[in-house]
């Protein structure tokens, strides 16, 4: 969804003039908190509830999926009183008993009355004059983000859709129309915001987008009481390949001098590698990634780039070594193990898929679906005892009747299959005895 009228996209993103060195030095440094999922930002937001701040949300997804009625009271309690561990345990789909999904983070915040107003800055590649309120209303209602009654009250004014949502003043704002206001505020930036602006390295280079939007945030003069940035790469919503965008954006917001002069050399090499990849010169891209890894051997994003270069060159052992090093520095890159396991399974390599899933389970022990998948593959490999060792603890978990109603019966069936498999394997062979 682009929340705009259908229109051919422009060839280039409009560039903001680069700030002078003097201007950049006058920017007040910001202190972003990086989190994996939007739900993980809730503990930072709730500490400011009494101040009733404004929320500025820069994201492709407004996180407004409704919370099921039977979970609303639990969700509000979780937002207001749950520990960070509680929110992690109940704050995403691959958990036994989820209460709030990342796509519901703002809905949960509004239920808990954390914000006095919301400005959602949505990524759009069209001119603000081309926005269409009818299209916006339809897309928001179709996505179940607002009711038809709420949608009808929204109007378009100066690149903003203005109305009320869930009883809270709400504006959806074109990125060229950054809002100005005074008073306490919270700023949240999700990596998906850049996905909504990006086409390729020729038309919309990622480092240009980082520079452009960091400049806009700093030019706004905002001094947020909380600044949270969410990767949203954990469950495949956003590609791991772009995880560096959020990390580098955080560095720029902390140190505005990075907006002037030459960018750090590993960044420049990555930018050139991305461009080379889009120009179908993969060998050049691999060379640049390896040069960057030599310069910044401790940077997890650079090490992940090195993993990718080894993978493209079919250097599997080197690729897995590099991935392990990246994960040791940033566990978020562990999601790559799950993608690799799927690739191995598609290639018919069951044992490799099992090894990769085991590595993934070590990085993400709170995700029970990895053990379900491992148990399934172990049964397929004729190893029912190992499958049972995974299934028995899973059967003891409390599974959400809202999100996972079929999982308990499915686990019982899997356990029954494992027991039957084991029993059949241990039956005496009558013909052999005779």
Buried (B, 14 or more C-beta within 10 A) or exposed (E): BBBBEEEEEEEEBEEBEBBEEEBBEEBEEBEBBBBBBBBBBBBBBBEBBEBEBBBBBBBBBBBBBBBBEEBBEBBBEBBBEBEEEBBBBBBBBBBBBBBBBBBBBBBBBBBBBBBBBBBBBBBBBBBBEBBBBEBBBEBBBEBEBBEEEBBEEBEBEEBBBBBBBBEBBBBBBBBBBBBEEEEBBBBBBBBBBBBBBBBEBEBBBBBBBBBBBBBBBBEBEBEBBBBBBBBBBBBEBBEBBBBBBBBBBBBBBEEBEBBBEEBBEBBBBBBBBBBBBBEEBBEBBBBBBBBBBEEBEEBBBBBBBBBBBBBBBEBEEBBBBBBBBBBEBBBBBBBBBBBBBBBBBEEEBBEBBBBBBBBBBEBBEEBBBBBBBBBBBBBEBEBBEBBBBBBEEBEEBEBBEBBBEEBBEBBEEBBEBBBEBBEEEEEEEEEEEE
